[in-house]
Amino acid sequence: MPLNIPSFGSETTVSLPEIHSDDLGEIHIRPAKIGDVHGMSALINNYASRNVMLARGPLYLYQHIQDYIVATTILKSSGQECVVGCGALNILWSDLAEIRSLAVHKSCQHKGLGKQVVEHLIQRCRELDMPRVFCFTLVDGFFRSCGFTDFKRELLPPVVWTECSKCPKFFQCDEISMLYEVLSL
Ligand SMILES: CC(C)(COP(=O)(O)OP(=O)(O)OC[C@H]1O[C@@H](n2cnc3c(N)ncnc32)[C@H](O)[C@@H]1OP(=O)(O)O)[C@@H](O)C(=O)NCCC(=O)NCCS
């Protein structure tokens, strides 16, 4: 069977679908699968292009697929499954994980879906006996409503900076670091 890796110049760009809220079916949250990568990429990179989150290319998404969960729905008009939300839990060390790539499609915002995705990722921490999870964010009000509190970034261990150093905002970071205590130590 031939490999499905595109040759240079033959990649197809996946743009974020316009979705009307009337077109949404029931929404399910589940672990991400390979076939979700295009939808996740479109969702994340649409926000990344507006500088509100870090871009993620297909290589990163395939390699980290096991970190991701997605919220999907079957569109009433086409019967097609569509990724309308995603989020990832990245394990950094024995006592620290990070929430990354949290995004909810515009058509589904302000209905509690973002909070549900975060709750699923926190539940995953519990299953792993992971005591703490943090995030860097511009939407501190959202994370506060999910139970996160402000946490001085200087107190985060050096392992965090490996990812930060890949970020275009590294020298001018405007994101707030926030922490959630999953298990009482
Ligand atoms: C941030 C985001 C994931 C929130 O998703 P959502 O589904 O609209 O959020 P919810 O409906 O679950 O909101 C949960 C709570 O957070 C609050 N909230 C939602 N968005 C907020 C925002 N931008 N600022 C402050 N509070 C916010 C809601 O009022 C709600 O409060 P309540 O529980 O007291 O009613 C979504 O707006 C998004 O994808 N934004 C663009 C990408 C982004 O910024 N991602 C975060 C990267 S760290």
The ligand as an SDF file (V2000), in Angstrom:
LIG
                    3D

 48 50  0  0  0  0  0  0  0  0999 V2000
  -11.6870   30.2590   25.0110 C   0  0  0  0  0  0  0  0  0  0  0  0
  -12.7010   29.3130   24.3740 C   0  0  0  0  0  0  0  0  0  0  0  0
  -12.0890   27.9210   24.2500 C   0  0  0  0  0  0  0  0  0  0  0  0
  -13.9510   29.2570   25.2950 C   0  0  0  0  0  0  0  0  0  0  0  0
  -14.8550   28.3070   24.7520 O   0  0  0  0  0  0  0  0  0  0  0  0
  -16.4470   28.4140   25.0270 P   0  0  0  0  0  0  0  0  0  0  0  0
  -17.0330   27.1240   24.6250 O   0  0  0  0  0  0  0  0  0  0  0  0
  -16.9790   29.6380   24.4080 O   0  0  0  0  0  0  0  0  0  0  0  0
  -16.4560   28.6120   26.6020 O   0  0  0  0  0  0  0  0  0  0  0  0
  -17.6150   28.1660   27.6040 P   0  0  0  0  0  0  0  0  0  0  0  0
  -18.9290   28.4160   26.9700 O   0  0  0  0  0  0  0  0  0  0  0  0
  -17.3310   26.7780   28.0840 O   0  0  0  0  0  0  0  0  0  0  0  0
  -17.3860   29.1900   28.7820 O   0  0  0  0  0  0  0  0  0  0  0  0
  -17.1700   28.7680   30.0950 C   0  0  0  0  0  0  0  0  0  0  0  0
  -17.1210   29.9780   30.9690 C   0  0  0  0  0  0  0  0  0  0  0  0
  -16.0380   30.8370   30.6000 O   0  0  0  0  0  0  0  0  0  0  0  0
  -16.5080   32.1590   30.3110 C   0  0  0  0  0  0  0  0  0  0  0  0
  -15.8030   32.6130   29.0980 N   0  0  0  0  0  0  0  0  0  0  0  0
  -15.8880   32.0870   27.8630 C   0  0  0  0  0  0  0  0  0  0  0  0
  -15.0710   32.7560   27.0070 N   0  0  0  0  0  0  0  0  0  0  0  0
  -14.4890   33.7280   27.7400 C   0  0  0  0  0  0  0  0  0  0  0  0
  -13.5500   34.7420   27.4380 C   0  0  0  0  0  0  0  0  0  0  0  0
  -13.0600   34.9160   26.1980 N   0  0  0  0  0  0  0  0  0  0  0  0
  -13.1560   35.5480   28.4400 N   0  0  0  0  0  0  0  0  0  0  0  0
  -13.6560   35.4050   29.7060 C   0  0  0  0  0  0  0  0  0  0  0  0
  -14.5410   34.4550   30.0550 N   0  0  0  0  0  0  0  0  0  0  0  0
  -14.9490   33.6350   29.0860 C   0  0  0  0  0  0  0  0  0  0  0  0
  -17.9950   31.9950   30.0430 C   0  0  0  0  0  0  0  0  0  0  0  0
  -18.6780   33.1630   30.4090 O   0  0  0  0  0  0  0  0  0  0  0  0
  -18.3820   30.8260   30.9010 C   0  0  0  0  0  0  0  0  0  0  0  0
  -18.6310   31.2480   32.2370 O   0  0  0  0  0  0  0  0  0  0  0  0
  -19.7510   30.5390   33.1410 P   0  0  0  0  0  0  0  0  0  0  0  0
  -19.3820   29.0780   33.2540 O   0  0  0  0  0  0  0  0  0  0  0  0
  -19.6790   31.2830   34.4170 O   0  0  0  0  0  0  0  0  0  0  0  0
  -21.0240   30.7430   32.3770 O   0  0  0  0  0  0  0  0  0  0  0  0
  -13.1720   29.8310   22.9800 C   0  0  0  0  0  0  0  0  0  0  0  0
  -13.6520   31.1570   23.1370 O   0  0  0  0  0  0  0  0  0  0  0  0
  -12.0820   29.8220   21.9270 C   0  0  0  0  0  0  0  0  0  0  0  0
  -11.8810   28.8210   21.2290 O   0  0  0  0  0  0  0  0  0  0  0  0
  -11.3580   30.9710   21.7860 N   0  0  0  0  0  0  0  0  0  0  0  0
  -10.3450   31.1240   20.7690 C   0  0  0  0  0  0  0  0  0  0  0  0
   -9.1130   30.2840   21.0190 C   0  0  0  0  0  0  0  0  0  0  0  0
   -8.5090   30.5200   22.3850 C   0  0  0  0  0  0  0  0  0  0  0  0
   -8.3600   31.6520   22.8490 O   0  0  0  0  0  0  0  0  0  0  0  0
   -8.1350   29.4060   23.0520 N   0  0  0  0  0  0  0  0  0  0  0  0
   -7.5120   29.4210   24.3540 C   0  0  0  0  0  0  0  0  0  0  0  0
   -6.0570   29.1710   24.1840 C   0  0  0  0  0  0  0  0  0  0  0  0
   -5.2340   29.0930   25.7600 S   0  0  0  0  0  0  0  0  0  0  0  0
  1  2  1  0
  2  3  1  0
  2  4  1  0
  2 36  1  0
  4  5  1  0
  5  6  1  0
  6  7  2  0
  6  8  1  0
  6  9  1  0
  9 10  1  0
 10 11  2  0
 10 12  1  0
 10 13  1  0
 13 14  1  0
 14 15  1  0
 15 16  1  0
 15 30  1  0
 16 17  1  0
 17 18  1  0
 17 28  1  0
 18 19  1  0
 18 27  1  0
 19 20  2  0
 20 21  1  0
 21 22  1  0
 21 27  2  0
 22 23  1  0
 22 24  2  0
 24 25  1  0
 25 26  2  0
 26 27  1  0
 28 29  1  0
 28 30  1  0
 30 31  1  0
 31 32  1  0
 32 33  2  0
 32 34  1  0
 32 35  1  0
 36 37  1  0
 36 38  1  0
 38 39  2  0
 38 40  1  0
 40 41  1  0
 41 42  1  0
 42 43  1  0
 43 44  2  0
 43 45  1  0
 45 46  1  0
 46 47  1  0
 47 48  1  0
M  END
$$$$
